[in-house]
Amino acid sequence: MGNVVVVGAQWGDEGKGKIVDWLSNRADVVVRFQGGHNAGHTVVIGNVEYKLSLLPSGVVRPGKLSIIGSGVVVDPWALIDEIDSIRAKGVDVNPRNLRLADNAALILPSHGALDRAREQRRGDNKLGTTGRGIGPAYEDKVGRRAIRVCDLADDEALAWRVDDVLLHHNALLRGLGEPEIDRAELIAALTAIAPRILPYAGPVWRLLDEARVQGRRILFEGAQGAMLDVDHGTYPYVTSSNTVAGQAAAGSGVAPGAVGYVLGITKAYTTRVGTGPFPTELKDAVGEMLGERGREFGVVTGRKRRCGWFDAVAVRQAVKTGGVRGIALTKLDVLDGMKEVKFCTAYRRGGEIYDHLPAGMTVQAELEPIYESAEGWRQSTRGARSWADLPATAIKYIRRLEELIGAPVALLSTSPEREDTVLVRDPFAD
């Protein structure tokens, strides 16, 4: 039985939380390997809804080990708030079932201040960040001035690291006309949160190696989606980390060969939050209908998502750059009752046709979709748990989607409920 990495194959918000939660029943360990508290996963169990940002989705299942890897940037206050929130709903979270990489970089209040100030200064050219400091935190990590979880256990090192990071942050804040960060207040805040964070901290790479040697099944949980990858996405309208499956190894501390089966998550249509190119966006009644039926609002920010037809070009590219071997298709039921559904099979710009998403931002902004139409279905697919429950035209839609993206559907989700899932191929058995 192998390991599985779950990644988004669109612009995020594909329904990874439900799929990871469903797969975690077959896993022993669930790992978050990139991103921060800017991405949210929703898990629904019975009548209880859990909104998770930093915590791995497996944390709501008893008997599972949840790990936050070093590829994640961690706001310690947000993490503790989330732990307290989940505990209030009856979930037991403790250092035995949740571990945090001691070499993970922290998000500080100054990161959020910088993020929001810079976004405001961009005016009409905003990138669409959540303003939570994720980008500046990754900048500091690469710039070798980050404060890490392990620094919270060393007063001398913490003071030195605070001086180093504030030398940079306060210079930027002054230049942006924003209040500077007080050194003593920051050290006091970090010292106060340390006793609540440190019990969870340790060398998680060792735990993962032990799990691998013991033959335990590991589920790697990604955030955002392939089109938001800092290298392979719609740059600069992307997140500040690698969201493709290759990051699962580096961001958790396992060898690349240990990652295993790559499952890409995609909706039966396409959504995007914030600014940036979106070739299949629908600014009409159909787009509004998709948003209403699909309840398309951001888990973390509450921002309304932009909606459009399925973009097979973007997903096909995500399949290739991410090594995706199978797809979990979500929200098929949102298309129920439509007379006609569409796929984007290529892009047009002027007289040129593209079978991929070109890298240039000007070109991306000017792309027009080339559509292929398919017959819709009148019957409901919501709650289906086998192929026999699906209308023939819905199955035909799925088969054509598989052809266009070059990957088979391994799982089909037909509602937010955990068990409303059609298993075509068990990723852990591959």
C-alpha angles and dihedrals in degrees: 000000000000137000124261133213118202118205136168114252097196133035095309129269091086096137099268093150095063093043094048090047090051093048093045088073085071095040133078099200129033119197133192107206108177145011129045138241091307092088122065133200122198119211120187119199114175106310095337122097120199120197109201127186108160102009116086112249091242091069091087091061117080119236096028126117112227120200133191106205131214091257089071121086107221130211099203094203092049090048093053091046090052093048090051091048093052092046089054088060092055101265115137108226116178140141090273095063101026124054129179125204108250089214095055115122119243129232110226130198088254091060090060092045091052093045094053095042094051093045090052091051091054090068110181090004095066116154093215098243120168090237092235097123100252096130096047090047091056089046090056092047091055090040089056095237099102124126109231132203092255091058089068088071094054117063094191094049091044093055091049093048092048091053091050096049096043091052085065101034098048092049089055094044091051090051090050092048093245129135115271124240117255111233097213093048092051093048090048091050093049092046090051095050095043097084090055095047104039098065088067095046128101146112098303092179087071092052090050092048090051090049091051093049090049091052094244116158115249124201116198113205120204129197130220116003145278094266088059093053111128090230105029103029137083094295130230089019092067141098121267099251140059108268098182123101094261088074092061091080099044094040095053104031104249130124115266091245091061095063095081125174116024115214116192119204119215137165122232085246132023134261137177133187121215130357130330138086118318110171097188097044114141116211093182141079092290091056090049091049092052090051094049096045093043094044088231105193126125115262093218104030103023089227117156112252123230111237136206147147122298111287105213092176094060094043092047089054090048089052091054099042093043101043090238111183098179140011132229104209115206137188097021087147091067087072093053114127097018116135092212135018128190143212126202104228100173143353131245128206114175106311095337125098121208126200091187139038106269118222101234115100094216092051091047091052092054099047118123121201123243107212137208115199127219134187115265128219132240099203124087120256094184112125095010113155102181139033088252089066093058127090114249092241091053090053089048089053091052093049092052090048089054091052093050097049098037097234134094125242106251097174133022120200115202101178140359089266113107098233097045090094132118111216111209098163127004106232091206091058094055 
